[in-house]
Amino acid sequence: MGRKKVDELRKKSVEELIKMLNDLNDEYMKYKKIIRAGGAPEKPGKVREIRKMRARILTILSERGIKL
């Protein structure tokens, strides 16, 4: 993710970021369930991408003083 995308995240409101985080958490749990069952996800790189995006959003929220 380039600098441009991070800047776009920073422009979003807290409510939008929390909604995005919840959506990413749901998607991440689906992938984790597949992995725990012994399967391989269709897009293994997507799991890493989701984890990184979650971390970015949590970082932005903590910079704004929002603790989840």
Backbone as a chain_set.jsonl record, in Angstrom:
{"seq": "MGRKKVDELRKKSVEELIKMLNDLNDEYMKYKKIIRAGGAPEKPGKVREIRKMRARILTILSERGIKL", "coords": {"N": [[0.85, -1.166, 0.0], [0.654, 2.085, -0.929], [1.826, 5.387, -0.077], [-0.187, 7.121, -0.759], [-2.595, 5.705, -0.361], [-2.583, 5.361, 2.4], [-2.818, 7.972, 3.209], [-5.399, 8.425, 2.311], [-6.807, 6.815, 4.082], [-6.334, 8.2, 6.435], [-7.887, 10.434, 6.05], [-10.447, 9.592, 6.443], [-13.379, 9.34, 8.531], [-13.719, 8.582, 12.061], [-15.801, 6.8, 12.507], [-16.08, 5.6, 9.987], [-13.609, 4.327, 9.782], [-13.772, 2.502, 11.899], [-15.876, 0.913, 11.005], [-14.705, -0.165, 8.7], [-12.668, -1.606, 9.94], [-14.138, -3.495, 11.401], [-15.304, -4.923, 9.276], [-12.997, -5.957, 8.073], [-12.092, -7.549, 10.174], [-14.102, -9.498, 10.252], [-13.723, -10.717, 7.747], [-11.119, -11.632, 8.082], [-11.466, -13.519, 10.11], [-12.912, -15.459, 8.739], [-10.968, -16.45, 6.978], [-9.126, -17.409, 8.86], [-10.596, -19.454, 10.007], [-10.76, -21.273, 7.91], [-8.065, -21.934, 7.637], [-7.517, -23.07, 10.146], [-9.046, -25.345, 9.954], [-7.528, -26.898, 8.441], [-7.332, -26.422, 5.785], [-6.351, -24.674, 2.779], [-6.359, -21.263, 2.112], [-7.957, -19.616, -0.68], [-6.637, -17.364, -1.618], [-3.767, -16.898, -0.348], [-2.113, -14.692, 0.147], [-3.859, -12.705, 0.705], [-4.581, -12.89, 3.369], [-2.38, -11.89, 4.76], [-2.407, -9.301, 3.747], [-4.826, -8.365, 4.792], [-4.251, -8.441, 7.541], [-2.245, -6.485, 7.682], [-3.648, -4.207, 6.851], [-5.52, -4.004, 8.898], [-3.784, -3.4, 11.0], [-2.835, -0.915, 10.158], [-5.165, 0.646, 10.28], [-5.773, 0.446, 13.018], [-3.535, 1.748, 14.029], [-3.895, 4.364, 13.069], [-6.259, 5.002, 14.407], [-5.365, 4.895, 17.057], [-3.562, 6.982, 17.032], [-5.309, 9.062, 16.914], [-6.293, 8.973, 19.387], [-8.173, 7.079, 20.043], [-9.127, 4.248, 21.672], [-9.489, 0.826, 21.239]], "CA": [[0.0, 0.0, 0.0], [1.479, 3.268, -1.041], [1.57, 6.533, 0.799], [-1.454, 7.716, -1.164], [-3.687, 4.969, 0.269], [-2.546, 5.652, 3.834], [-3.378, 9.316, 3.344], [-6.847, 8.294, 2.149], [-7.319, 6.289, 5.345], [-6.264, 9.262, 7.442], [-8.955, 11.396, 5.785], [-11.733, 9.007, 6.811], [-13.835, 9.613, 9.893], [-13.527, 7.492, 13.017], [-16.869, 5.824, 12.273], [-15.74, 4.856, 8.77], [-12.472, 3.459, 10.09], [-14.238, 1.402, 12.748], [-16.655, 0.021, 10.147], [-13.732, -0.896, 7.887], [-11.982, -2.542, 10.826], [-15.065, -4.599, 11.674], [-15.41, -5.724, 8.053], [-11.743, -6.692, 7.925], [-12.056, -8.588, 11.205], [-14.981, -10.584, 9.803], [-13.056, -11.407, 6.64], [-9.95, -12.314, 8.647], [-11.938, -14.694, 10.845], [-13.262, -16.479, 7.743], [-9.72, -17.063, 6.521], [-8.535, -18.165, 9.969], [-11.392, -20.662, 10.174], [-10.328, -22.186, 6.845], [-6.705, -22.383, 7.949], [-7.589, -23.965, 11.312], [-9.656, -26.604, 9.536], [-6.52, -27.642, 7.695], [-7.382, -26.076, 4.369], [-5.541, -23.547, 2.321], [-7.224, -20.234, 1.532], [-7.792, -19.416, -2.121], [-5.628, -16.319, -1.808], [-3.013, -16.814, 0.905], [-1.574, -13.349, 0.337], [-4.936, -11.842, 1.189], [-4.551, -12.931, 4.832], [-1.342, -10.94, 5.182], [-2.883, -7.973, 3.378], [-5.857, -7.998, 5.765], [-3.582, -8.157, 8.818], [-1.551, -5.2, 7.575], [-4.64, -3.139, 6.791], [-6.044, -3.878, 10.264], [-2.761, -2.708, 11.793], [-2.812, 0.493, 9.742], [-6.355, 1.308, 10.814], [-5.603, 0.557, 14.469], [-2.524, 2.778, 14.27], [-4.523, 5.671, 12.842], [-7.201, 5.236, 15.504], [-4.626, 5.191, 18.293], [-3.008, 8.33, 16.878], [-6.403, 9.994, 17.195], [-6.655, 8.827, 20.792], [-9.278, 6.135, 20.172], [-8.67, 2.926, 22.108], [-10.499, -0.224, 21.024]], "C": [[0.891, 1.223, 0.0], [1.055, 4.359, -0.081], [0.203, 7.15, 0.51], [-2.632, 7.03, -0.465], [-3.742, 5.235, 1.777], [-3.135, 7.035, 4.081], [-4.895, 9.289, 3.198], [-7.477, 7.756, 3.433], [-7.352, 7.375, 6.41], [-7.38, 10.293, 7.263], [-10.322, 10.882, 6.222], [-12.078, 9.348, 8.261], [-13.612, 8.382, 10.769], [-14.568, 6.398, 12.773], [-16.575, 4.966, 11.05], [-14.599, 3.879, 9.034], [-12.9, 2.261, 10.935], [-15.059, 0.413, 11.928], [-15.721, -0.813, 9.27], [-13.026, -1.96, 8.716], [-12.868, -3.747, 11.134], [-15.215, -5.515, 10.46], [-14.154, -6.565, 7.842], [-11.631, -7.812, 8.953], [-12.922, -9.781, 10.808], [-14.316, -11.407, 8.706], [-11.856, -12.214, 7.148], [-10.369, -13.589, 9.382], [-12.348, -15.817, 9.888], [-12.011, -17.219, 7.271], [-9.092, -17.909, 7.627], [-9.28, -19.477, 10.196], [-10.986, -21.712, 9.134], [-8.963, -22.774, 7.174], [-6.722, -23.363, 9.121], [-8.165, -25.325, 10.949], [-8.694, -27.438, 8.698], [-6.512, -27.348, 6.211], [-6.445, -24.932, 4.049], [-6.481, -22.51, 1.717], [-6.936, -20.064, 0.044], [-6.683, -18.411, -2.414], [-4.841, -16.152, -0.513], [-2.438, -15.425, 1.179], [-2.599, -12.38, 0.891], [-4.942, -11.786, 2.717], [-3.544, -11.909, 5.35], [-1.776, -9.505, 4.902], [-3.931, -7.476, 4.383], [-5.221, -7.634, 7.102], [-2.897, -6.796, 8.792], [-2.533, -4.035, 7.563], [-5.261, -2.913, 8.174], [-5.061, -3.096, 11.13], [-2.712, -1.227, 11.435], [-3.985, 1.257, 10.349], [-6.23, 1.482, 12.326], [-4.574, 1.624, 14.829], [-3.126, 4.168, 14.122], [-5.488, 5.995, 13.977], [-6.464, 5.579, 16.799], [-3.968, 6.567, 18.222], [-4.056, 9.387, 17.198], [-6.886, 9.876, 18.638], [-7.822, 7.897, 21.033], [-8.697, 4.782, 20.545], [-9.794, 1.931, 21.906], [-10.168, -1.437, 21.838]], "O": [[1.777, 1.363, 0.843], [0.052, 4.248, 0.624], [-0.476, 7.637, 1.414], [-3.566, 7.701, -0.027], [-4.824, 5.322, 2.357], [-3.864, 7.242, 5.051], [-5.601, 10.036, 3.876], [-8.558, 8.194, 3.827], [-8.296, 7.453, 7.196], [-7.772, 10.953, 8.225], [-11.26, 11.668, 6.356], [-11.206, 9.605, 9.09], [-13.35, 7.286, 10.273], [-14.25, 5.21, 12.829], [-16.791, 3.754, 11.066], [-14.623, 2.741, 8.564], [-12.443, 1.141, 10.71], [-14.951, -0.797, 12.131], [-15.919, -2.018, 9.113], [-12.812, -3.079, 8.252], [-12.399, -4.885, 11.129], [-15.25, -6.737, 10.599], [-14.236, -7.738, 7.478], [-11.135, -8.896, 8.645], [-12.531, -10.932, 11.0], [-14.344, -12.638, 8.733], [-11.612, -13.334, 6.698], [-9.698, -14.617, 9.282], [-12.153, -16.994, 10.193], [-11.996, -18.446, 7.176], [-8.584, -18.999, 7.365], [-8.672, -20.492, 10.535], [-10.883, -22.897, 9.449], [-8.737, -23.972, 7.006], [-6.02, -24.374, 9.094], [-7.818, -26.336, 11.559], [-9.018, -28.556, 8.296], [-5.758, -27.966, 5.459], [-5.84, -24.318, 4.928], [-7.321, -22.855, 0.886], [-5.831, -20.329, -0.429], [-5.894, -18.591, -3.341], [-5.217, -15.342, 0.334], [-2.297, -15.034, 2.338], [-2.248, -11.356, 1.478], [-5.271, -10.751, 3.297], [-3.837, -11.154, 6.278], [-1.545, -8.607, 5.711], [-3.922, -6.308, 4.772], [-5.6, -6.643, 7.726], [-2.96, -6.043, 9.764], [-2.287, -3.001, 8.185], [-5.499, -1.774, 8.574], [-5.464, -2.229, 11.905], [-2.564, -0.38, 12.316], [-3.824, 2.365, 10.862], [-6.547, 2.547, 12.856], [-4.73, 2.325, 15.829], [-2.891, 5.045, 14.953], [-5.533, 7.129, 14.454], [-6.896, 6.454, 17.549], [-3.831, 7.242, 19.242], [-3.734, 10.468, 17.69], [-7.788, 10.601, 19.055], [-8.41, 7.915, 22.115], [-7.87, 4.232, 19.818], [-10.921, 2.158, 22.346], [-10.898, -2.428, 21.793]]}, "num_chains": 1, "name": "protein.A"}
